Amino acid sequence: MPRRAIGVVTGHLFKAMRESVPLTQEQAAAALGVDKATVQGWESGRRPLTSTRAGTLRAATRTLLALGAEPRYLSFLGESLDADGLISYALESPTEVMPAAHPLSHWVMTRDLSHALTWPLTGEWPTALPARPTPRARGPVAAAPVLSASERTAFFTHMRRAAEQASEAGVTGALLRRQALYICAHDSAPDTGAWLAHIRRSTLHGDRWTPYWADARSLATSLARHGDPDPLRRFIERALSTEEGETANLRYWAYWLGLDRTLRTSDTFMTAPEGVNDLDGVGLLRNLTARLGPHLRAIDLNVHTVWALLKARPGVLHAADRELTGRLRTAVTRLLDEPDTHGTTRRKLESVQYGLSLQP
């Protein structure tokens, strides 16, 4: 039976592009040579853009770009298409998940894809997109792609089952397991924290990198998201205590944030023999500085990564511009003023602050 296409993410992105010009649905239809009902179907997901020919979709989005649409929406199109594909797969797949056949078994997600995928699940506006345009329509309008309550439940049920069956598959299911667990952490169901804790492995597989290293990292950050920071602090203490662990962490961050543009099909890229010398250190520092808000649940890992980056690449601070070092100094000071900042994290912040004091 053919798979039912889901187009809510791409449709909402198309709507945001149209509103950024700005154009009404009637004006957009005239510019694109289609009727208003077609535009309405695209934007609602009832007539998914994922089902149109690639040339038609490219032509439509490029026309909006030529009319003045924000270019960052077009750059996000690939992630929105992939997100709709993954949602379709989850909603139409049988209960029994075959780990080797699952898309998330051979496709390492980036932050942008993750944000596109969780957009209709949490309503959180993706970081890669410009601020949400002000809608011209009267009355209430959807602020995010819309999935029904039953669809959200079915989606998270599929992801939980995928994580459980990937666990049974052993090492071959490690990538699917960790990515499904990360997605499940966005589930607002009251039992999510307990389910994550239940599925957590009792110990790390040594202090050296193994296929379970990234799995343990993702699960620890997921538990921190649900209010339990201790597994993440233990992960930092144990799994980031070696050069190999630090390299894996920094390389993962670079890929996750889009600074490493190579598409990855497994987590083994984290142990590249060149270490971290080929990474864009200033770009990584810029992105990490934006993640030093005291409200973030994974703040211990974020602070550790900044500290580890400056330790591994001491020239990064010197290469950074004054605007970036100023923002970093402000963020560090704010965190040091927080009474709840963890002791080990506080010492790393003090080390970063000292390094900043040596800058001209």
Buried (B, 14 or more C-beta within 10 A) or exposed (E): EEEEBBBBBBBBBBBBBBBBBBBBBEBBBBBBEBEBEBBBBBBBBEBBBBEBEEEEBEBBBEBBBEBEBBEBBBEBBEBBBBBBBBBBBBBBBEEEBEBEEBBBBEBBBBBBBBBBBBBBBBEEBBEBBEEEBEBEEEEEEBEBBBBEEEBBEBBBBBBBBBBBBBBEBEEEBBBBBBBBBBBBBBBEBEEBBEBBBEBBEEEBBEBEBBBBBBBBBBBBBBBBBBEBBEBBBBBBEBBBEBEBBBBBBBBBBBBBBBBBEEEBEBBBBBBBEEBBEEBBBBBBBBBBBBBBEEEBBBBBBBBBBBBBBBEBBEEBBEEBEEEBBEBBBEBBEBBBEBEEBBEBBBEBBEBBBEBBEEEE
